[in-house]
Amino acid sequence: MSKNNNDIICVGEALIDFIGDELATNLTQTKSFSKYVGGSPTNVAKNMAQLGFNSTLI
């Protein structure tokens, strides 16, 4: 069996967060959205990788 070189393994779902580009408008009046990576396990894996850890999302 091979050795696992992961510092952290995150288990969960990857989501896309859609954030409205207009300020001070309600959702029905928002004309454009920006997409961001989301989901708690995904955010943890991404941020740990940015801190220099070897992370994996399952």
GIHU-V836333 format. One record per pair of residues at least 4 apart in sequence whose ideal C-beta (glycine too) atoms are under 6 Angstrom apart, sorted by sequence separation. I is the first residue (numbers start at 1). J is the second residue. D is the distance in Angstrom with one decimal. If there is no record, write none. Layout:
i = (I:I)
j = (J:J)
d = (D:D)
//
This chain:
i = (25:25:37:48:49:48:22:20:45:21:45:20:21:18:19:42:16:17:17:15:15:14:13:14:12:10:10:10:8:8:7:7:8:9:10:11:6:5:6)
j = (29:30:42:53:55:55:30:30:55:32:57:33:34:33:34:57:35:36:38:38:39:39:39:42:41:41:44:45:48:53:53:54:55:56:57:58:54:54:56)
d = (4.2:5.5:5.8:4.3:4.8:4.3:5.3:3.8:4.3:4.6:4.3:5.6:5.9:4.2:5.2:5.8:5.3:4.6:3.7:4.1:3.9:5.1:5.0:4.5:3.0:4.0:5.1:4.3:5.3:5.7:4.1:4.8:4.7:5.0:5.0:4.9:5.4:5.9:5.0)
//
